Amino acid sequence: MSPLHIATPRLARLTFINTFLIITAILFLLGTAISAYIIFYSNFVPQVEIEKVVNLQYGDGPHPYALIPISSSELVSRQAYDIFLSLHLPRSPQNLKLGNFMTTLALLHPAHKFTLDQSRKLGISRLESPLHSLEEDEIIFSSRRAAIMSYASLPVSLTSRILTLPLYILGLFSEAETLTIKIAEAVTFLRGWKNIPSLALLEIQAGQEIQVYEAVILFRARFSGMRWLMYNHRIISFLLFTGLFWVSTIFFAGLAWTALIIFNDIIVEPTYKNSSNTRNDVVVKTEESASDEDADLSDTPRTFPTYGRQPALRFAPTNKDTKDSADDEDDKINFNSKQCIMTDSGIGTSLDESKEKTTF
């Protein structure tokens, strides 16, 4: 046993151990609350922006189109999305002559499998769009939006080009324009993986003459309610929800600990009573045995003085084993009643002095 253990009182040691356990449990629950919030945030708040590069196919139909695969984990059900199409177009005379043109987007059902072989069978000669081969039950959502390149008159265009000619020469400017088309607003999908699209079909209905540098489709989540709070106010939501979860775990852990203590007391108390009764029985038995031993010790031979010249009265002990035989012998022996009477010798009293005077 260490000197510190000997010098420290038992109450202080118990207080230290309980305090250490309580602090450890609180810190553990805090770490659990933080981990739970991080996991909940990653699962509850979806990806804000999903960007897909569009690879347009030319020559397989009346208009360029593209098939865009979508992973099932990227889009979330019951979440509103705004869908944007970004087209990076050169300001060529051919594109400027197009004027208004249409863009069509169709989000297809996961069970539908649209392959390139099917689209090639359509052919340019038939002048059919890939959208015509789709059934209504195969389309989850579809939308069409118009687009046009910005207009600039010839004098304004020439003047701006002359003023920015050095920048064009250095490659800082280019004769191109980026069109951002909002194809859909607040698109939501029903619950279930069957209602989440796995493929998107985009068609730019401007003929095969349109020239495109780059095309990108963007799904942007429109948060509301708790998702909006958790995304736009991350620190406040982290402190709020982590604190609530932490306090609730501490509260229920305290209730569980209290219930455990009460249950332990209910089980231990009868056991303690039984053990105490056993101790009492042992004590009673010990006292009875001690009394028996005292009784045995008191049965020792003793000699008692008698009055006058009578012989001294002797007391002989009787053992428990020979009690019956001693009783039989007592029946055979006849004692004088005068001799069996035990009287005080009177030594040291006035009776003794009167006897001496009579003798002389």
N, C-alpha and C positions, 0 to 999 in steps of 0.2 A: 504494500500500500504506500503510495507516494506521500511525501510530507504535505503537499498542497491538499491532497484528498483528506488527510487527517485534520489539518488546520481549518479547512472550510466547513462550515456548518451544513447539515443536511438540507435545511430549508433554502440556503443560498444556492446550493448545487441544483436543487430542483427548479428554483427560479431561473437560474442561468440556462438550464437545459430547455425549459419550456419557452423562454424568450428566444433562444436560438432556433428552436423548431418552428415557432410562429413566424419569425422573420424569414426563415428559409421557405416556408410555405407561401408567404405573401409574395416573395420575389419569384417563386416558381409560377404562381398564378398570374403574375404580371407578364412574365415571358410567354405564358400560354395565351393570354389575352392579345398580346401584340401579334403573335404568330397567327392566331385565329382571325384577327382583323385583316392581316395581309392576304391570307388565303381567301377570305370572304371578298375582299376588294378585287382580287384577280379573277374570281369566278363571277362576281355580280356585275362589275363594271366592264362592259365589252371594250374591244378595241375601237378607238375613236375614229380613225381613218383607215380605210382599206383601199389601197391603190393597186390597180391592175393595168399592166401594159397591154394595149390592144394591137394585135398583129393583123392588119387588114388583108383580106384575100381579094385579089383582082383577077378578073377573067373567068370566074366561075358563075357569073350571074349578071343581071342588069346593073347591079350596084356593088360596090365593095362592102364586104361584111367581115365579121370576126366572131370566133367562138372563144369565150372567156371562161375558163374553169374557176369555180368558187369552192373553197373548202367548207365543209360543214361546221367547222369550229370558228370560222371567221365571222359569220353572221349569227345574230341571236334573235330568237323569237320574242315577240311582244316588245320590240325595240324599234323606234322610228328611225328611218335612214333617209337622208337626202342624197340623191345620185347625180353626179356631175360628169360631163364628158368634156375633156380638154383636147382640142385639135390644134396642132401647130401647123399652119398652112403658109406656103409662100405667097407673096403678093404678086403672083404672075397674072398676065392678062387672061389666061384661061380660067383661073379661079375667080378673078374679078368679074368675068362675064356670067358666072353661074347665078349670081343673085341669091335669092332664097332657096334653100334646100332643106330636106327633112332628115332627121335622125330618128331611128327606131331602136328601142331596146326591149328585149323580151327575156324575162327570167324564167327558166325552164324547171320543170319538176325533176326531183332527183331520180325518179324511175326512167326518165327519158334519156336516151343515148343517141345523140346527134353526131354522126361521123362525117368525115370529109368525103368519103366515098358517096354517101347519099347526096351531098351538096354538088359533087361533080356530075352526078347523073342528071341534074337539072339542066345544066348547059346554058350557054348564052343564047343559043338559037331559039330555045323555048321561051326566053325572056320571062322566066319565073324567078321570084325571090325565094330564098330559103324559108322565109316566114310562111309561105303558102303551104309548105309541107307539114306544118304543125297543127295539131288538134287543140281545141279549146281547153280540154282537161290537162294538157301537157304544159300549159302556160300558167305560171303562178301570178305574174304581173307583167304588164306591157305598157309602154308609153311612147309617145311621139312628140318631138319638139322641132321647131324650125330654127334655122341659123342662117346668118349672113355675115359676110366680111364687112368691116367698116369702110365707109365711103370717104374719099378725099378727092376734091376737084383737081384738075390738072395744074393750075397755077400754084395752089397750096402744096401739092405733091412735089412739083419741081423746086419750089423755094425751100422746102424742108430738106430735100435731098442735097441741094447745093450747100446749104448751111452746115449740114452734118456729113458732108462728103469726106472730110479727113477721118471721121469716126468709122465710116463705112470702109475706107481704105485700110485702116488699122484692124478691122474685124470686130470692133466693139459694137457696131450696129449691123443688123441684117435686114433684108427686105422680106420680112416674114411677120406673121401675125398669129397670136394664140387666141382661139375662140374658146370660151368657157360656157358650156351649155348646161343648164340645169334641167335634166331630163325628168326627174321625179322629186316630189317633196313628201316627207313624212311617210315613207312606205314602211308598213309593219307586216310581219309574218305571224301566222297563227302558231300556237304551241304544237311542238312535235317536229321530229326531224323530217317528216314527209312534207312539211310546209316550208322548209328551208331550201332555197334554190341551190343547185349544184352546177349550173351552167347558165351563162348569159350569152344571148345572141344579139349582136349589134350590127346594124346596117345603116350606112350613110347613103341615103337615096338622092345622090347627085350625079348618077351616071358614072361610067368608068373613066370619065375625063377629069374628075377631081384629083388634085395633087395634095398629098398629105405628107408632111415630114414625120410627125409623131402623133399618136393618139393614146390617151390615158383615160381610164374610167375610174371614178373615185366614189366610194361609199363613205359618207360621213354621218356618224351617229348623232342624233338629236336627243340629248338627255333631258329627262324631266324627273321631278320627284326626288327620291333618295339618290338615284344615280347622278343627278345634276348636283346635288349637295356634296356627294362624296368626290366628284371629279373637280368641281370648281372651287370648293373649300376643303382642300385635302387635309390641312393641318387641324382645322377645327373639327372636322368629322373624325379624324384619327384620334384626337384627344377625347372627344365626346363618346364615341362608340367603344373605344378601348377602355375608358374609365367605367362606363356602364357595365361592360362585360366583366371587368376586373372586380368591381364591387359586388356584382351578382354572384360571381364564383366564390368570393370570400364569404358572402352571406350564407350560401348553401353549404360551403365547407364547414362553417361554424355550426350550422344546424346538424350536419352529419356527425360532427365531433360531439356535440351535446347529446344527440341520440345514442351514440356509441357509449358515452359515459353512463347515461341512465340505464342502458341495457346491461352494461357490465355490472353496475351496482345491483340490479335486480338478480343477476345470476350469482354474484359473489356473496350477497347478504345471507341467503339460506345456508350456503356452505360454511360461512363464518359462524352461524348459529349452531350448526351441527358440530363443528370443531370445538366450539366453546362448551357445548353440552358434554362432549367426550372428555374435555379437560376436567369439567366438574365431577364426572363420574370417577375419573382417575383420582382426583383429590379426595373424594368421599371414600373410595376404596383404600386409599393410602391412610386416611385418618382412622378407618376401621381397623386396618391391620396394625396401625400404631397403637390403637387402644387395646387390641388383643395382646400386643407385645407388652404394653404397660401392665395389663392384667397378669400376664405371665411373670413379669418382673416383680409384681407386688406379692405373688405367692412364694415368698421366701421364708425360711424358718425364723421365727422371732420368739423371744422370751419376755414375758411380762411379769413384773413384780406383784406379789400378793400381800395380803394383810397378815400381820403377825408372823408366826413361825410356820405358816403353811408353805408347802413347796411351790416354787415358781411355776407359773402357768406357761406352758410351751405351746406354740402354734406350729403345726406341721402342714406344709402346702400339699394340695392334692392336684395331680396332673389331670389333663383332660382325657388322656388315654386310659388312666387307671381309676376313673371316676366311678365306674360301675362296681369294680372290685372293692373300692374303698367304701361304697355304700353298703355292700354285703358285710364287710367287716364291722361297720358301725352297728349293724343290726345284732351282731353276736356279742359285742362288748357292751357291758353295762357300766355306765359312769355314775358316780355320785353326783347328785344334783347340786350339793354344796360346793363340790370341786369344780363343776362346770361353770359356776357363776364367776364372771370376771369382774373383779372390783379393783378400785384404785388402792394402791398400797398406802397411801396417806403419808408418805415420806415427805418431811419438810413442812408438815401442817401441825395444827394444834392437837389433832388426834394422836399423832405420833408422840408428842410430848406427854400427853396424858398417859399413854401406855408405859412410857419409861418411868414415870412417877409410880405407877402401880407396881412395877417390877421391883423397884427398890423398896 
